[in-house]
Amino acid sequence: MWYLEAGSPCAHDDEWRLLALVCTADLTMQRALAPTCAAQRREQLLAEALRQCEVCAQAAPNHVGARRGLFAQTAFVRAKVLLMQGALPEALEATQRATRLYK
């Protein structure tokens, strides 16, 4: 994982590591939106983005994620992925969770 490599600013800083994970999950989801993305590849990318969101949710202590709203950002990325997959109740729950995290 690139964000853990020696020399990466993310390697020894929980906040940077969490930011890298959120961005990676979002970019993975965005790749699934490419017009040239085949349906099977799209599903693989969305599943990978969800996995990355789960890793992100467990990556750093709450105080780190809360300071910049990174856990809430992860919840919103998760909600977008679930919406793209057609899992509407789960997407709504993830959005509500993210909204609670911002309060």
LUMROTI-748374 format. One record per atom (N, C-alpha, C): chain; atom name; x, y, z. Coordinates in nm, 3 decimals. Layout:
BEGIN
+-----+------+---------+---------+---------+
: mol : atom :      c1 :      c2 :      c3 :
+-----+------+---------+---------+---------+
:   A :   CA :       X :       Y :       Z :
...
+-----+------+---------+---------+---------+
END
This chain:
BEGIN
+-----+------+---------+---------+---------+
: mol : atom :      c1 :      c2 :      c3 :
+-----+------+---------+---------+---------+
:   A :    N :   0.084 :  -0.117 :   0.000 :
:   A :   CA :   0.000 :   0.000 :   0.000 :
:   A :    C :   0.089 :   0.124 :   0.000 :
:   A :    N :   0.067 :   0.208 :  -0.101 :
:   A :   CA :   0.155 :   0.322 :  -0.122 :
:   A :    C :   0.163 :   0.417 :  -0.004 :
:   A :    N :   0.055 :   0.428 :   0.071 :
:   A :   CA :   0.053 :   0.527 :   0.179 :
:   A :    C :   0.130 :   0.479 :   0.303 :
:   A :    N :   0.176 :   0.355 :   0.302 :
:   A :   CA :   0.256 :   0.305 :   0.413 :
:   A :    C :   0.404 :   0.292 :   0.378 :
:   A :    N :   0.439 :   0.321 :   0.252 :
:   A :   CA :   0.578 :   0.308 :   0.209 :
:   A :    C :   0.668 :   0.408 :   0.281 :
:   A :    N :   0.793 :   0.365 :   0.305 :
:   A :   CA :   0.890 :   0.454 :   0.368 :
:   A :    C :   0.904 :   0.580 :   0.282 :
:   A :    N :   0.908 :   0.694 :   0.346 :
:   A :   CA :   0.920 :   0.819 :   0.275 :
:   A :    C :   0.786 :   0.886 :   0.246 :
:   A :    N :   0.678 :   0.811 :   0.254 :
:   A :   CA :   0.547 :   0.870 :   0.233 :
:   A :    C :   0.511 :   0.953 :   0.356 :
:   A :    N :   0.452 :   1.072 :   0.337 :
:   A :   CA :   0.412 :   1.151 :   0.454 :
:   A :    C :   0.304 :   1.079 :   0.536 :
:   A :    N :   0.242 :   0.979 :   0.475 :
:   A :   CA :   0.135 :   0.906 :   0.542 :
:   A :    C :   0.186 :   0.791 :   0.629 :
:   A :    N :   0.311 :   0.754 :   0.612 :
:   A :   CA :   0.364 :   0.634 :   0.675 :
:   A :    C :   0.359 :   0.638 :   0.828 :
:   A :    N :   0.379 :   0.755 :   0.886 :
:   A :   CA :   0.388 :   0.763 :   1.032 :
:   A :    C :   0.292 :   0.864 :   1.093 :
:   A :    N :   0.187 :   0.898 :   1.021 :
:   A :   CA :   0.094 :   0.999 :   1.070 :
:   A :    C :  -0.048 :   0.948 :   1.046 :
:   A :    N :  -0.122 :   0.926 :   1.153 :
:   A :   CA :  -0.257 :   0.870 :   1.143 :
:   A :    C :  -0.350 :   0.958 :   1.059 :
:   A :    N :  -0.340 :   1.089 :   1.076 :
:   A :   CA :  -0.429 :   1.178 :   1.003 :
:   A :    C :  -0.402 :   1.172 :   0.852 :
:   A :    N :  -0.275 :   1.177 :   0.813 :
:   A :   CA :  -0.241 :   1.167 :   0.671 :
:   A :    C :  -0.278 :   1.031 :   0.615 :
:   A :    N :  -0.258 :   0.926 :   0.693 :
:   A :   CA :  -0.293 :   0.792 :   0.648 :
:   A :    C :  -0.444 :   0.782 :   0.623 :
:   A :    N :  -0.522 :   0.837 :   0.713 :
:   A :   CA :  -0.666 :   0.835 :   0.698 :
:   A :    C :  -0.710 :   0.917 :   0.576 :
:   A :    N :  -0.649 :   1.033 :   0.556 :
:   A :   CA :  -0.680 :   1.115 :   0.439 :
:   A :    C :  -0.646 :   1.038 :   0.311 :
:   A :    N :  -0.534 :   0.970 :   0.308 :
:   A :   CA :  -0.496 :   0.891 :   0.191 :
:   A :    C :  -0.598 :   0.780 :   0.164 :
:   A :    N :  -0.645 :   0.717 :   0.269 :
:   A :   CA :  -0.743 :   0.610 :   0.252 :
:   A :    C :  -0.876 :   0.663 :   0.200 :
:   A :    N :  -0.922 :   0.776 :   0.251 :
:   A :   CA :  -1.047 :   0.836 :   0.204 :
:   A :    C :  -1.034 :   0.872 :   0.057 :
:   A :    N :  -0.924 :   0.935 :   0.021 :
:   A :   CA :  -0.904 :   0.975 :  -0.119 :
:   A :    C :  -0.895 :   0.853 :  -0.210 :
:   A :    N :  -0.828 :   0.748 :  -0.165 :
:   A :   CA :  -0.816 :   0.627 :  -0.245 :
:   A :    C :  -0.954 :   0.564 :  -0.268 :
:   A :    N :  -1.035 :   0.557 :  -0.166 :
:   A :   CA :  -1.170 :   0.501 :  -0.181 :
:   A :    C :  -1.253 :   0.584 :  -0.277 :
:   A :    N :  -1.244 :   0.717 :  -0.265 :
:   A :   CA :  -1.320 :   0.805 :  -0.354 :
:   A :    C :  -1.273 :   0.790 :  -0.499 :
:   A :    N :  -1.144 :   0.786 :  -0.520 :
:   A :   CA :  -1.091 :   0.770 :  -0.656 :
:   A :    C :  -1.129 :   0.635 :  -0.716 :
:   A :    N :  -1.127 :   0.530 :  -0.635 :
:   A :   CA :  -1.168 :   0.399 :  -0.683 :
:   A :    C :  -1.313 :   0.403 :  -0.728 :
:   A :    N :  -1.398 :   0.468 :  -0.649 :
:   A :   CA :  -1.539 :   0.482 :  -0.686 :
:   A :    C :  -1.552 :   0.562 :  -0.816 :
:   A :    N :  -1.476 :   0.670 :  -0.828 :
:   A :   CA :  -1.484 :   0.753 :  -0.947 :
:   A :    C :  -1.441 :   0.678 :  -1.073 :
:   A :    N :  -1.346 :   0.588 :  -1.061 :
:   A :   CA :  -1.303 :   0.507 :  -1.176 :
:   A :    C :  -1.418 :   0.424 :  -1.229 :
:   A :    N :  -1.509 :   0.382 :  -1.142 :
:   A :   CA :  -1.624 :   0.302 :  -1.185 :
:   A :    C :  -1.721 :   0.384 :  -1.270 :
:   A :    N :  -1.712 :   0.516 :  -1.265 :
:   A :   CA :  -1.800 :   0.603 :  -1.342 :
:   A :    C :  -1.752 :   0.628 :  -1.484 :
:   A :    N :  -1.632 :   0.584 :  -1.517 :
:   A :   CA :  -1.578 :   0.608 :  -1.650 :
:   A :    C :  -1.669 :   0.547 :  -1.756 :
:   A :    N :  -1.695 :   0.620 :  -1.864 :
:   A :   CA :  -1.784 :   0.569 :  -1.968 :
:   A :    C :  -1.734 :   0.441 :  -2.033 :
:   A :    N :  -1.604 :   0.418 :  -2.028 :
:   A :   CA :  -1.547 :   0.298 :  -2.090 :
:   A :    C :  -1.541 :   0.179 :  -1.995 :
:   A :    N :  -1.587 :   0.197 :  -1.872 :
:   A :   CA :  -1.579 :   0.092 :  -1.771 :
:   A :    C :  -1.687 :  -0.014 :  -1.798 :
:   A :    N :  -1.644 :  -0.138 :  -1.817 :
:   A :   CA :  -1.738 :  -0.248 :  -1.839 :
:   A :    C :  -1.814 :  -0.278 :  -1.710 :
:   A :    N :  -1.933 :  -0.334 :  -1.724 :
:   A :   CA :  -2.019 :  -0.359 :  -1.608 :
:   A :    C :  -1.950 :  -0.446 :  -1.502 :
:   A :    N :  -1.883 :  -0.551 :  -1.544 :
:   A :   CA :  -1.815 :  -0.639 :  -1.447 :
:   A :    C :  -1.704 :  -0.564 :  -1.375 :
:   A :    N :  -1.626 :  -0.487 :  -1.449 :
:   A :   CA :  -1.518 :  -0.409 :  -1.388 :
:   A :    C :  -1.576 :  -0.303 :  -1.294 :
:   A :    N :  -1.688 :  -0.244 :  -1.334 :
:   A :   CA :  -1.755 :  -0.144 :  -1.250 :
:   A :    C :  -1.790 :  -0.203 :  -1.115 :
:   A :    N :  -1.848 :  -0.322 :  -1.115 :
:   A :   CA :  -1.885 :  -0.388 :  -0.989 :
:   A :    C :  -1.762 :  -0.420 :  -0.905 :
:   A :    N :  -1.653 :  -0.460 :  -0.969 :
:   A :   CA :  -1.529 :  -0.488 :  -0.897 :
:   A :    C :  -1.475 :  -0.361 :  -0.830 :
:   A :    N :  -1.477 :  -0.251 :  -0.905 :
:   A :   CA :  -1.428 :  -0.125 :  -0.849 :
:   A :    C :  -1.515 :  -0.077 :  -0.734 :
:   A :    N :  -1.646 :  -0.090 :  -0.747 :
:   A :   CA :  -1.734 :  -0.048 :  -0.639 :
:   A :    C :  -1.713 :  -0.135 :  -0.514 :
:   A :    N :  -1.695 :  -0.265 :  -0.534 :
:   A :   CA :  -1.667 :  -0.353 :  -0.420 :
:   A :    C :  -1.535 :  -0.316 :  -0.354 :
:   A :    N :  -1.435 :  -0.282 :  -0.435 :
:   A :   CA :  -1.306 :  -0.241 :  -0.381 :
:   A :    C :  -1.318 :  -0.110 :  -0.304 :
:   A :    N :  -1.397 :  -0.016 :  -0.356 :
:   A :   CA :  -1.417 :   0.112 :  -0.286 :
:   A :    C :  -1.483 :   0.089 :  -0.151 :
:   A :    N :  -1.581 :  -0.002 :  -0.145 :
:   A :   CA :  -1.644 :  -0.034 :  -0.016 :
:   A :    C :  -1.543 :  -0.096 :   0.081 :
:   A :    N :  -1.458 :  -0.184 :   0.031 :
:   A :   CA :  -1.356 :  -0.245 :   0.115 :
:   A :    C :  -1.261 :  -0.138 :   0.168 :
:   A :    N :  -1.224 :  -0.045 :   0.083 :
:   A :   CA :  -1.136 :   0.063 :   0.125 :
:   A :    C :  -1.202 :   0.153 :   0.229 :
:   A :    N :  -1.332 :   0.174 :   0.217 :
:   A :   CA :  -1.405 :   0.251 :   0.318 :
:   A :    C :  -1.402 :   0.179 :   0.453 :
:   A :    N :  -1.416 :   0.048 :   0.451 :
:   A :   CA :  -1.411 :  -0.029 :   0.576 :
:   A :    C :  -1.273 :  -0.019 :   0.640 :
:   A :    N :  -1.168 :  -0.029 :   0.558 :
:   A :   CA :  -1.031 :  -0.014 :   0.610 :
:   A :    C :  -1.014 :   0.125 :   0.670 :
:   A :    N :  -1.067 :   0.224 :   0.602 :
:   A :   CA :  -1.056 :   0.362 :   0.649 :
:   A :    C :  -1.127 :   0.379 :   0.783 :
:   A :    N :  -1.245 :   0.321 :   0.795 :
:   A :   CA :  -1.322 :   0.334 :   0.919 :
:   A :    C :  -1.249 :   0.273 :   1.039 :
:   A :    N :  -1.159 :   0.180 :   1.013 :
:   A :   CA :  -1.086 :   0.113 :   1.121 :
:   A :    C :  -0.942 :   0.158 :   1.131 :
:   A :    N :  -0.900 :   0.254 :   1.049 :
:   A :   CA :  -0.759 :   0.287 :   1.034 :
:   A :    C :  -0.700 :   0.372 :   1.145 :
:   A :    N :  -0.778 :   0.461 :   1.201 :
:   A :   CA :  -0.721 :   0.556 :   1.296 :
:   A :    C :  -0.819 :   0.583 :   1.408 :
:   A :    N :  -0.769 :   0.631 :   1.521 :
:   A :   CA :  -0.858 :   0.663 :   1.633 :
:   A :    C :  -0.960 :   0.771 :   1.595 :
:   A :    N :  -1.074 :   0.769 :   1.661 :
:   A :   CA :  -1.182 :   0.863 :   1.631 :
:   A :    C :  -1.139 :   1.009 :   1.638 :
:   A :    N :  -1.053 :   1.043 :   1.733 :
:   A :   CA :  -1.015 :   1.184 :   1.744 :
:   A :    C :  -0.940 :   1.233 :   1.621 :
:   A :    N :  -0.869 :   1.144 :   1.554 :
:   A :   CA :  -0.798 :   1.183 :   1.432 :
:   A :    C :  -0.898 :   1.203 :   1.319 :
:   A :    N :  -0.988 :   1.108 :   1.301 :
:   A :   CA :  -1.086 :   1.117 :   1.194 :
:   A :    C :  -1.185 :   1.230 :   1.214 :
:   A :    N :  -1.218 :   1.259 :   1.337 :
:   A :   CA :  -1.316 :   1.363 :   1.367 :
:   A :    C :  -1.259 :   1.502 :   1.344 :
:   A :    N :  -1.131 :   1.518 :   1.367 :
:   A :   CA :  -1.070 :   1.651 :   1.359 :
:   A :    C :  -1.089 :   1.714 :   1.221 :
:   A :    N :  -1.080 :   1.639 :   1.115 :
:   A :   CA :  -1.097 :   1.694 :   0.981 :
:   A :    C :  -1.223 :   1.640 :   0.913 :
:   A :    N :  -1.307 :   1.572 :   0.987 :
:   A :   CA :  -1.429 :   1.518 :   0.928 :
:   A :    C :  -1.402 :   1.401 :   0.836 :
:   A :    N :  -1.289 :   1.332 :   0.855 :
:   A :   CA :  -1.250 :   1.226 :   0.763 :
:   A :    C :  -1.338 :   1.102 :   0.775 :
:   A :    N :  -1.383 :   1.070 :   0.895 :
:   A :   CA :  -1.474 :   0.956 :   0.908 :
:   A :    C :  -1.607 :   0.987 :   0.841 :
:   A :    N :  -1.653 :   1.111 :   0.853 :
:   A :   CA :  -1.777 :   1.150 :   0.786 :
:   A :    C :  -1.759 :   1.146 :   0.635 :
:   A :    N :  -1.644 :   1.191 :   0.585 :
:   A :   CA :  -1.618 :   1.183 :   0.441 :
:   A :    C :  -1.621 :   1.038 :   0.394 :
:   A :    N :  -1.564 :   0.950 :   0.474 :
:   A :   CA :  -1.565 :   0.807 :   0.440 :
:   A :    C :  -1.708 :   0.756 :   0.433 :
:   A :    N :  -1.791 :   0.798 :   0.528 :
:   A :   CA :  -1.931 :   0.754 :   0.528 :
:   A :    C :  -2.004 :   0.804 :   0.404 :
:   A :    N :  -1.973 :   0.926 :   0.359 :
:   A :   CA :  -2.036 :   0.978 :   0.238 :
:   A :    C :  -1.990 :   0.902 :   0.114 :
:   A :    N :  -1.861 :   0.870 :   0.106 :
:   A :   CA :  -1.811 :   0.790 :  -0.007 :
:   A :    C :  -1.881 :   0.654 :  -0.006 :
:   A :    N :  -1.892 :   0.595 :   0.112 :
:   A :   CA :  -1.961 :   0.466 :   0.124 :
:   A :    C :  -2.106 :   0.479 :   0.076 :
:   A :    N :  -2.172 :   0.586 :   0.115 :
:   A :   CA :  -2.311 :   0.607 :   0.073 :
:   A :    C :  -2.322 :   0.620 :  -0.078 :
:   A :    N :  -2.229 :   0.692 :  -0.141 :
:   A :   CA :  -2.231 :   0.707 :  -0.287 :
:   A :    C :  -2.212 :   0.572 :  -0.356 :
:   A :    N :  -2.120 :   0.492 :  -0.304 :
:   A :   CA :  -2.095 :   0.360 :  -0.363 :
:   A :    C :  -2.220 :   0.273 :  -0.350 :
:   A :    N :  -2.279 :   0.272 :  -0.232 :
:   A :   CA :  -2.400 :   0.192 :  -0.211 :
:   A :    C :  -2.513 :   0.238 :  -0.302 :
:   A :    N :  -2.525 :   0.368 :  -0.321 :
:   A :   CA :  -2.627 :   0.421 :  -0.411 :
:   A :    C :  -2.602 :   0.374 :  -0.554 :
:   A :    N :  -2.477 :   0.376 :  -0.597 :
:   A :   CA :  -2.442 :   0.328 :  -0.731 :
:   A :    C :  -2.471 :   0.180 :  -0.747 :
:   A :    N :  -2.463 :   0.105 :  -0.639 :
:   A :   CA :  -2.492 :  -0.037 :  -0.643 :
:   A :    C :  -2.641 :  -0.067 :  -0.632 :
:   A :    N :  -2.721 :   0.035 :  -0.606 :
:   A :   CA :  -2.865 :   0.016 :  -0.594 :
:   A :    C :  -2.910 :  -0.024 :  -0.455 :
:   A :    N :  -2.822 :  -0.015 :  -0.357 :
:   A :   CA :  -2.856 :  -0.050 :  -0.219 :
:   A :    C :  -2.907 :   0.075 :  -0.148 :
:   A :    N :  -3.029 :   0.115 :  -0.178 :
:   A :   CA :  -3.082 :   0.243 :  -0.130 :
:   A :    C :  -3.097 :   0.251 :   0.022 :
:   A :    N :  -3.153 :   0.150 :   0.091 :
:   A :   CA :  -3.163 :   0.161 :   0.237 :
:   A :    C :  -3.027 :   0.175 :   0.306 :
:   A :    N :  -2.929 :   0.099 :   0.256 :
:   A :   CA :  -2.794 :   0.106 :   0.314 :
:   A :    C :  -2.729 :   0.241 :   0.285 :
:   A :    N :  -2.753 :   0.296 :   0.166 :
:   A :   CA :  -2.699 :   0.427 :   0.131 :
:   A :    C :  -2.760 :   0.535 :   0.220 :
:   A :    N :  -2.890 :   0.526 :   0.245 :
:   A :   CA :  -2.956 :   0.622 :   0.333 :
:   A :    C :  -2.899 :   0.614 :   0.474 :
:   A :    N :  -2.880 :   0.493 :   0.525 :
:   A :   CA :  -2.824 :   0.475 :   0.659 :
:   A :    C :  -2.683 :   0.532 :   0.666 :
:   A :    N :  -2.602 :   0.510 :   0.564 :
:   A :   CA :  -2.465 :   0.563 :   0.563 :
:   A :    C :  -2.466 :   0.715 :   0.559 :
:   A :    N :  -2.558 :   0.774 :   0.484 :
:   A :   CA :  -2.570 :   0.920 :   0.478 :
:   A :    C :  -2.612 :   0.976 :   0.613 :
:   A :    N :  -2.708 :   0.912 :   0.677 :
:   A :   CA :  -2.752 :   0.957 :   0.809 :
:   A :    C :  -2.639 :   0.945 :   0.911 :
:   A :    N :  -2.560 :   0.838 :   0.900 :
:   A :   CA :  -2.445 :   0.821 :   0.990 :
:   A :    C :  -2.345 :   0.934 :   0.969 :
:   A :    N :  -2.318 :   0.967 :   0.843 :
:   A :   CA :  -2.223 :   1.075 :   0.814 :
:   A :    C :  -2.274 :   1.208 :   0.868 :
:   A :    N :  -2.403 :   1.232 :   0.853 :
:   A :   CA :  -2.461 :   1.356 :   0.903 :
:   A :    C :  -2.447 :   1.365 :   1.054 :
:   A :    N :  -2.468 :   1.252 :   1.123 :
:   A :   CA :  -2.451 :   1.251 :   1.270 :
:   A :    C :  -2.305 :   1.277 :   1.307 :
:   A :    N :  -2.211 :   1.230 :   1.227 :
:   A :   CA :  -2.069 :   1.251 :   1.256 :
:   A :    C :  -2.030 :   1.397 :   1.244 :
:   A :    N :  -2.097 :   1.472 :   1.158 :
:   A :   CA :  -2.064 :   1.614 :   1.140 :
:   A :    C :  -2.117 :   1.700 :   1.253 :
:   A :    N :  -2.213 :   1.650 :   1.330 :
:   A :   CA :  -2.271 :   1.731 :   1.437 :
:   A :    C :  -2.182 :   1.732 :   1.559 :
+-----+------+---------+---------+---------+
END
